[in-house]
Amino acid sequence: MNHQGKPPQDNLTEIIEFVLLGFADMPHLQWLLFGLFLIIYIIILMSNGTIFLITKMDPALQSPMYFFLANFSFLEICYVSTTLPRMLINIGTRRRRIPLVACATQMSFFLLFGGIECLLLAVTAYDRYEAICNPLHYPLVMNHRVCIQLVTGCWTIGIPLTIGQTYQTFSLPFCGSKLINHFFCDIPPILKLTCGDTFVNEMLVYVVAVLFAVVPFLLILGSYSKIISIILKLPSATSQAKAFSTCSSHLMVVVLFFGSGIIAYLRPNTRHSEGTDKMLSLFYTILTPMFNPIIYNLRNKNVIMALRKLLCK
């Protein structure tokens, strides 16, 4: 992002809608992309919906870990539903217009759910840290009341920041162009269409990215480093291999989600490429939500058993 080189103020335009270019630069692949993204969306809805359902219905899945995973599955459905349905409509109809109010609404919910996901991933890692590193105190530390407070905090703490950041972005004056070279309304491509000084907006993006992405990411790495140190002390090589397999798969998803998001929002403007930005966005908006149910749940024996019981009914 860059607050210099903006068009002069006399080019101001009252914009009531934008055009999401998305993947318009690949006209021959539109129906292939539509089919691919539709399949991914269905997979995300069905896998996360199933996991949310069985964690609520099965008595064996009522521990804090599954409480957090149920919230995480519900969150993933909300998160992808802010971007994928609009993208599918744009690709399918070739009508890429989005009203300003709809664009601001999409940005608000995307930022909100993205921030919640970062915090919830950190809370889930903390839960695993307490369960493995402090097993005797775990039932007391992670009681039902604490779990509800942690989840409530994740869902509410980012609301004022999200509303404020969206308002500050869309209160800026816009220049002549209304073409957003992205597949959803995000802050960096929107700021490129504004006139005047955007320094405050850019600094706010950096601050929020550090608070909601970098800090949770470091906390997750710290939790897993402690967990790995405990795993190394396990007497059985089989137990070590099993625990490492689970931790490595979790860390892989975390690094993919946080890494792509941090690079997209914190790298210098001189290194920004619109094509690269879209590719990075695909990782943290679509690909990781598709992999998360497999990594966090479908490799879990208790979840598999509950799923089998549900299917046999």
Stockholm file with secondary structure:
# STOCKHOLM 1.0

chainA/1-313         MNHQGKPPQDNLTEIIEFVLLGFADMPHLQWLLFGLFLIIYIIILMSNGTIFLITKMDPALQSPMYFFLANFSFLEICYVSTTLPRMLINIGTRRRRIPLVACATQMSFFLLFGGIECLLLAVTAYDRYEAICNPLHYPLVMNHRVCIQLVTGCWTIGIPLTIGQTYQTFSLPFCGSKLINHFFCDIPPILKLTCGDTFVNEMLVYVVAVLFAVVPFLLILGSYSKIISIILKLPSATSQAKAFSTCSSHLMVVVLFFGSGIIAYLRPNTRHSEGTDKMLSLFYTILTPMFNPIIYNLRNKNVIMALRKLLCK
#=GR chainA/1-313 SS CCSSSCCCGGGCCCCSEEEECTTTTCGGGHHHHHHHHHHHHHHHHHHHHHHHHHHHHCGGGCSHHHHHHHHHHHHHHHHHHTTHHHHHHHHHHCCCEEEHHHHHHHHHHHHHHHHHHHHHHHHHHHHHHHHHHCTTTHHHHTCHHHHHHHHHHHHHTTHHHHHHHHHHHHTSCBCSCCEECSSSCCHHHHHTTBCSCCHHHHHHHHHHHIIIIIHHHHHHHHHHHHHHHHHTTCSCHHHHHHHHHHHHHHHHHHHHHHHHHHHHHHSCGGGCCHHHHHHHHHIIIIIHHHHHHHHHTTTCHHHHHHHHHHHHC
#=GC SS_cons         CCSSSCCCGGGCCCCSEEEECTTTTCGGGHHHHHHHHHHHHHHHHHHHHHHHHHHHHCGGGCSHHHHHHHHHHHHHHHHHHTTHHHHHHHHHHCCCEEEHHHHHHHHHHHHHHHHHHHHHHHHHHHHHHHHHHCTTTHHHHTCHHHHHHHHHHHHHTTHHHHHHHHHHHHTSCBCSCCEECSSSCCHHHHHTTBCSCCHHHHHHHHHHHIIIIIHHHHHHHHHHHHHHHHHTTCSCHHHHHHHHHHHHHHHHHHHHHHHHHHHHHHSCGGGCCHHHHHHHHHIIIIIHHHHHHHHHTTTCHHHHHHHHHHHHC
//
